[in-house]
């Protein structure tokens, strides 16, 4: 079964809508949407180009981790990009404490012109306010108190490292309402498994929290953020877990991190390494929960070795997600999917 797409791919985002699964993933040069009736076979999926940026724009290059979301009968694509191929001018980068090629990465939003994700046209809507600071892997976090933006951030503009998780309040899917003072850092890579190399003790360079995704337990309604930790071209890349236990997502005390270990990590016995940047979706009949993620079979080749995989997961008795060991299968088809 795995990989579910026989080509290089990373940062998969999958949703289910009216009989189809829709996927976006990092292509670097554009934003492409594919759709399939099958959750576990995307090789014959239909493909549609949503957005090809013009040159010399803040979002012209390095388009990463696009996600497709529906709000009020419109579809929005939130994505990361930068203006110049991850190569800031020396005069700018020399302000950083560490080498920081990503200093110009920011978050952007596209909007559809209709209510159907496939037939719609998509146009640039806005730059999300991240206070003119590094921002990647942004996602929407929905809560009874409103809509939020959670993304990977630096504490200050020229920190370079570590990469943390930040949250801000939103007025709508393209407008951040929080100020810089109201922005909250809710996770910092302080645990051994969040560092690169593992348990790095010399400095914070390469330590990362990124790729956050909201996950709600369908029975208990516990609200989690599952995020990627360590470094994405490394065999130790894995998933960590935050749980929202308070009423205000902008309060640090409202969040509890599972500090013990990764909740989803490499499985050397099956040569499944560097597993991370996941999204979550139901089986066709809604009976099962599935994780869609990327990983590597050959961790020596870094980013170019990543492929997209999918597996069923369950829930622990305490309401937390119980992820499987990553592997290649074969696994039973998702419940309700025809062979």
C-alpha angles and dihedrals in degrees: 000000000000128000095042091198119044097219137068111287141154143180096032121197116189130181133173120228131166098335098321136090114223123202135190123180139164113294094156096216102054145351114265127182121206128186134198140172087223125070093200104040118056098155093102096037122138114249132210130181108229102176138007108181124224118242124264095031127125087249101042100112143030096030103189139182102355117192129195117217134173122223126166096344093309129099123228130196115205115194147159124243144148136209105242117029097278091298113118119189114272090241088063102038094050087071090068123097090220132022102289114181090162095060092115098048113123140167124259138182134217123197130208123229094221144024098261114084095208103044095038125104116229127214135179110273110172152329110250113235109249092157094259090295136122112289131169139159096025121182138177119254114199119206138161088255093056145277122319138189116225117186145149111274146166119235091234133020097256102031095111090192152076105032109216137180116261130187131201133174119249132214090201136340092286102035129070113207100186122097123227088259090054094048110108129208104216101177136027123185098248100135122091092245091053093059132085116248094027110276093358107194103179100073142325097266112136094008107136148181110186145133097058118190131182116236123181123194102236093215106036095027090225108164119225139177111210110197140176121253137197116012127328097225092051132091090234094062106127145150126274130190137230123182124203104226099160133065099244117062090197092064116088089212089063091069131073121191124210094235096176099082147308113309091212121023147156121305107205091182088070097030091247107147139163095025115179152097094084137180128195132227142161127253115256093270094043094241099111137049118226134192119213113196145146128250144157135246092193109038093185092075096056121197095004090061096061122117133174120255138175134204139168118254135191139203131259122232090256090059097254121128117268105210121194127234108273115252147139104257140169089232131176114274117262112276110274095017116126118225 
